[in-house]
């Protein structure tokens, strides 16, 4: 009985999650359709079967087979899911605000918060693509690649946390402030050797997306941290790490995103090994010297 009470219903997967999770079972032609959908998500799936097929360079029946393989009853059901996602990704605090009756719940606030956020963190860590995660860690620990990290109005907190943590582990890590002039100056110096980590969660930040596309055009590897509905920057990302943002209304939760940040830092620590210990010892020495009168 107690075990049953602890089980939480899983949040329904987005179409993007379903496609990314089933990539290994797709034929090359079906994979082209999935990539076309993800490159302009969710808008590409809201056009007709014929238009999507032409855009992907495949036949109409290939699109239909992909839809069936993903578990949808038909193309109309897939489009209905995408329209619902489009409404959800554009919803702000006002649209998510609980009703007056819903706001007065019997269980204590902290208990309700624990249930909601714990489920989101667990789902995010379990669902994350291990290949994508390992690729992100590899990029972040490469000492020959400068790392730049930025985020949106709220997620800049996560970006700064990651930047400060990585700066202890390796050289040439910088936080890029959410100012146009700072981002423009950063664009002057990024190139094919650069790694740029971008945080962008719904509702998405146009300036963050513009910056991310700019660094991708310059040849930089883009590690995109976003939610399961996918930032429009996803099409330009080298590595895509998604997390649930389904928290207590009316706001989204970025706690799962923070958990992934800390997992990345732990991955970097384990990948770096002994040289990191010497670097941290030197940091402690320098820090003590600077603190001395």
C-alpha positions in Angstrom: 0.0 0.0 0.0 2.8 2.4 1.0 4.7 1.6 -2.2 1.6 2.2 -4.3 1.2 5.6 -2.7 4.8 6.6 -3.5 4.3 5.8 -7.2 3.7 9.0 -9.2 2.0 9.1 -12.6 4.6 9.9 -15.3 4.2 13.2 -17.2 3.1 12.4 -20.8 6.0 12.6 -23.2 6.2 15.3 -25.8 6.3 14.3 -29.4 9.9 15.4 -29.5 10.8 13.0 -26.6 9.0 10.1 -28.3 11.0 10.8 -31.5 14.3 11.2 -29.8 13.8 8.1 -27.7 12.8 5.9 -30.7 15.6 7.0 -33.1 17.3 3.6 -33.0 14.3 1.9 -34.5 13.8 4.3 -37.4 14.8 3.6 -41.0 17.0 6.2 -42.7 14.0 7.7 -44.5 11.9 7.8 -41.3 14.9 9.4 -39.5 14.9 12.2 -42.1 11.3 12.9 -41.3 12.1 13.0 -37.5 15.1 15.3 -38.1 12.9 17.6 -40.2 10.3 17.8 -37.4 12.9 18.5 -34.8 14.7 21.1 -36.9 11.5 23.3 -36.8 9.6 22.0 -33.8 6.7 21.9 -33.5 5.7 24.0 -36.6 7.0 21.4 -39.1 4.4 18.9 -37.9 1.5 21.2 -38.2 1.7 21.2 -42.0 0.1 18.5 -44.3 1.6 15.1 -44.7 2.5 15.9 -48.3 4.2 19.2 -47.3 6.2 17.5 -44.5 7.2 14.6 -46.9 8.4 17.1 -49.5 10.4 19.0 -46.9 12.1 15.8 -45.7 12.7 14.5 -49.2 10.6 11.3 -48.6 7.3 9.9 -49.7 4.0 10.5 -48.0 3.7 6.9 -46.8 7.1 7.2 -45.1 5.6 10.0 -42.9 2.5 7.8 -42.2 4.7 4.9 -41.2 6.8 7.0 -38.9 3.7 8.3 -37.2 2.4 4.8 -36.6 5.9 3.6 -35.4 5.9 6.4 -32.8 2.6 5.0 -31.4 0.1 7.6 -32.7 -3.3 6.5 -34.2 -2.8 8.8 -37.2 -1.3 12.0 -38.4 -4.3 13.9 -37.0 -3.5 12.7 -33.5 0.1 13.7 -33.8 -0.9 17.2 -34.9 -3.4 17.4 -32.0 -0.6 16.7 -29.6 1.6 19.2 -31.2 -1.1 21.9 -31.0 -1.5 21.2 -27.3 2.3 21.4 -26.8 2.3 24.7 -28.7 -0.3 26.1 -26.2 1.7 24.7 -23.2 5.0 26.2 -24.3 3.5 29.6 -24.8 1.7 29.6 -21.5 3.0 32.0 -18.8 2.2 32.4 -15.1 -1.2 34.0 -15.8 -2.4 31.1 -18.0 -1.0 28.5 -15.4 -2.4 30.3 -12.4 -4.5 27.9 -10.3 -8.1 28.5 -9.7 -9.2 29.9 -6.3 -10.5 26.4 -5.3 -7.3 24.7 -6.5 -5.1 27.2 -4.6 -6.6 26.0 -1.2 -5.4 22.5 -1.0 -5.5 20.4 2.2 -2.0 19.0 2.1 0.9 21.2 3.4 2.6 23.3 0.7 6.0 21.8 1.3 4.6 18.3 0.8 2.9 19.2 -2.4 6.1 21.0 -3.6 8.2 17.9 -2.8 5.9 15.6 -4.7 5.8 17.8 -7.8 9.5 18.8 -8.0 10.9 15.4 -7.0 8.9 13.8 -9.8 10.2 16.4 -12.3 13.9 15.8 -11.2 13.5 12.0 -11.3 11.9 12.1 -14.7 14.6 14.4 -16.1 17.5 12.4 -14.9 16.0 9.0 -15.9 15.0 10.3 -19.4 18.2 12.1 -20.3 20.1 10.7 -23.3 23.3 9.1 -22.0 25.1 9.6 -25.3 24.2 13.3 -25.4 25.2 13.7 -21.8 28.6 12.0 -22.3 29.1 14.2 -25.4 28.4 17.3 -23.3 30.9 16.3 -20.7 33.6 15.5 -23.3 33.2 19.0 -24.8 33.3 20.7 -21.4 36.5 19.0 -20.2 38.5 19.4 -23.4 41.2 21.9 -22.3 41.8 23.0 -25.9 38.3 24.3 -26.2 37.3 27.6 -24.6 33.9 27.5 -22.9 31.4 30.3 -22.8 28.1 30.0 -20.9 25.0 32.1 -21.0 21.3 31.9 -20.2 18.0 33.8 -20.1 16.5 36.2 -17.6 16.1 33.5 -15.0 18.3 30.6 -16.3 21.3 32.9 -16.2 21.6 31.8 -12.5 22.1 28.2 -13.7 24.6 29.5 -16.4 26.6 31.4 -13.8 26.6 28.4 -11.4 27.9 26.1 -14.1 30.5 28.7 -15.2 31.9 29.1 -11.7 32.0 25.4 -11.1 33.8 24.6 -14.3 36.3 27.5 -13.8 37.6 25.6 -10.8 38.1 22.5 -12.9 39.7 23.8 -16.1 41.0 27.1 -17.7 39.3 29.4 -20.1 35.7 29.3 -18.9 33.6 32.5 -18.9 30.1 33.4 -18.1 28.5 35.6 -20.7 26.1 38.2 -19.2 22.6 38.7 -20.6 23.5 41.9 -22.3 23.5 42.5 -26.0 26.9 44.2 -26.1 28.5 41.5 -24.0 27.1 38.8 -26.3 28.1 40.7 -29.4 31.7 41.0 -28.0 31.7 37.2 -27.4 30.6 36.6 -31.0 33.8 38.3 -32.1 36.0 35.6 -30.6 34.1 32.3 -30.9 35.0 29.8 -33.6 35.2 26.1 -34.4 37.2 25.3 -31.3 34.7 27.0 -28.9 32.1 25.4 -26.8 29.1 27.5 -25.9 26.5 26.3 -23.3 23.1 28.0 -23.7 20.2 27.8 -21.2 16.8 28.5 -22.8 13.5 27.4 -21.3 9.9 28.3 -22.1 8.8 30.9 -22.7 11.9 31.2 -24.8 14.2 34.2 -25.0 14.6 35.7 -28.5 18.0 37.3 -27.7 19.4 34.0 -26.3 18.2 32.2 -29.4 19.8 34.9 -31.7 23.1 34.6 -29.8 23.0 30.8 -29.9 22.4 30.8 -33.7 25.2 33.3 -34.1 27.8 31.1 -32.3 26.6 28.0 -34.2 27.1 29.9 -37.5 30.6 30.8 -36.3 31.3 27.0 -36.0 31.1 26.7 -32.2 29.7 23.6 -30.6 26.5 24.5 -28.9 25.3 22.6 -25.8 21.7 23.5 -25.4 20.0 23.1 -22.0 16.2 23.4 -22.6 12.9 21.9 -21.6 11.1 18.9 -23.3 9.1 21.2 -25.6 12.4 22.3 -27.1 13.8 25.8 -27.6 13.8 27.0 -31.2 17.6 26.9 -30.9 17.4 23.1 -30.8 18.0 22.9 -34.6 21.4 24.6 -34.1 22.5 22.6 -31.1 25.4 20.1 -31.2 24.3 18.5 -28.0 20.7 18.7 -26.6 20.0 18.2 -22.9 16.3 18.4 -21.9 14.6 18.5 -18.5 11.1 18.7 -17.3 9.8 22.1 -16.1 6.5 20.8 -14.8 6.4 22.3 -11.3 3.7 23.7 -9.0 1.6 26.3 -10.8 1.8 29.1 -11.8 5.6 29.0 -12.4 7.7 26.4 -14.1 10.5 24.7 -12.1 14.2 24.8 -13.1 15.2 22.5 -10.2 15.6 19.6 -12.7 17.9 21.8 -14.8 20.0 22.5 -11.8 20.3 18.7 -11.1 21.6 18.2 -14.7 24.1 21.1 -14.2 25.4 19.4 -11.1 25.5 16.0 -12.9 27.6 17.7 -15.6 30.0 19.1 -13.0 30.4 15.6 -11.4 31.0 14.1 -14.8 33.7 16.7 -15.5 35.3 15.9 -12.1 35.4 12.2 -12.8 36.6 12.6 -16.3 39.4 15.0 -15.3 41.0 12.8 -12.7 44.2 13.5 -10.8 45.2 16.8 -12.6 42.0 18.3 -11.1 43.1 17.5 -7.5 46.4 19.4 -8.2 44.5 22.3 -9.7 42.2 22.5 -6.7 45.1 22.3 -4.3 46.7 25.2 -6.1 43.4 27.1 -6.0 43.3 26.7 -2.2 46.8 27.9 -1.8 46.3 31.0 -4.0 43.0 31.7 -2.2 44.7 31.5 1.2 47.6 33.8 0.0 45.1 36.4 -1.3 43.3 36.3 2.1 46.4 36.8 4.1 46.9 40.4 5.5 
